[in-house]
Amino acid sequence: MWQQRKIQLKARPRGFHLISEEVISQLPELRNIRIGMLNLFIQHTSASLTINENADPTVRRDFESHFNVLVPENAAYYQHTFEGSDDMPAHLKSSLLGASLMIPISDGQLALGTWQGVYLCEHRNQGGVRTLVATIMGESYSDRK
């Protein structure tokens, strides 16, 4: 069985944001999947997705601080600058982290570890609404009858 839908994420400021529950709430069909995979793909070049710590918010702040040191704004060698000083670094950060995730589905739930959550990594100061394409592949409970 295959299902696909677009998920709209509310606009957020620059930073690393835990979005697991927002994604799950927009995918009620997950409950029907016995075993499968969820692919999440972000349709933007200045934001990314990753999985990491879901309990302590200081981890997300440390991610933002580290990536700002790793990929600084206003580097003298940037040529793509007409969209603002945060734009080219946003593209680089997005490529470093990636545009998609594959997450196992087990018994109607995402099979994330105890301390894992899905992050939206917003690399622009004001990125706006972000769109994910969610593709569910798997065996539903009704497929086994």
N, C-alpha and C positions, 0 to 999 in steps of 0.2 A: 504494500500500500504506500502511496505517495500523496502528500498534501503540501501545499505551499500557500503562504499568505505574506502580505506586507504588514509590518508592525511599525507604527509611528511612535517615536520616543519624544517626550516633551523636551523643549529647549533647555539646555543647561549651560552654566558658565564653564570656563576652562577648568579642567581637573579630571579626576578619575572617579566615576560614579557607579555605585552598585545598582545594577538594573535587573537582577535575577527575577524578583517578584513581578516587576513590570512586564517582563517578557512572558513569564509563566501565565500571568493573568490574561494575556492576549492570545494564548494558545490552549483553549479548553480541550481541544482534541488530544492533547498529550495524555490525558487520563485514560484514553482508550487504547494506548499503545503498550503491549506487553513487553516487547523488546524492539529496539530500533536506535536510530540516530537523529539528532537535530543538528542541522547546519544553520548557523546564523551568519549572514553576510551583510555588512554595512555598505550602503550605496553612496559613500562619500570618500573623498581623498584627504580630508583634514581631521578625521576622527577614526578611531580604531576600536577593536574589541580584544579583551584578554580575560583570563580567569585567574583569580588570586584570592587572597585573604578576605573573608566576608565579615569578620567580627570586629576588628579594631580599625577605626577610621583613620588612625595615624598612618597606617600602611598606605592608604590612598593618597594622603598628603605627601608622604615620603616619595611615592612614585612621581607625583607632579614635580616636586623639588628636584629629584634626580634627573628627570627628563629635561628640565629647564637648564640644568648644567650641561648635560650630555649634548643637547641640541639648542644652543642659545639663539636668541633673537639678534637681529642686526649684524650678523656676521658679514665682514667686508666682502667676502667672495660670493654672496648670494646675488643672483641676477633677477630672480623672480620676486620682485618687491612691490609691484603696483597694487596688490591687494592688502597691504599692511605688513607690519613687522612680525606679526604672529603667523602669517600664512605659509611661508616657505618652511619654517620650523615645524608647522603642523603637518605638512606633507611628509617630511622626513620622519617624524615621530610615528605617523600612520603606517609608513612602510616598515619601520622597525618592529612594530607590534603586530600588524596584520589586519586584514579586512574580514576574516572569517574564523569561525570556531566550529568544531565538531564535538558534540556532547552526547554521550550515550543516554538512552532512555531505558529505564528498567521499571517494570510494573507501574506504568503510568506517571513516572516522575523522572526528572533529570537526575542522572546518577553522578551528581557532584559529590565531592568529598565533604566531610563535616565542616571544614573551615573554608570551603571554596564558594566563590560567587562570580557572576558574570559582571564585568566592568564595561561601561561605555567610557572610552578614553577620549574626552573632548579636548582637542588641541588648539582650538580657536578661542579667543577671548569671549566671543558670542557666536557660537556655531549655528544656532537655530535648531529647528526641528530636525531630527535625524530619522532615517528610514532604514529598517532592517528587512531583509528577505529571509523568512524562516521556512526551511524545507524539512519536513518530517518524512523519514523513511522508516518503515518497520512493519512488524506483524501486530495486528490488533488482536484483542481478545476474541473477536468474532471470526477472525481468520482461522482459528484453530478448530472450529466446530466441524 
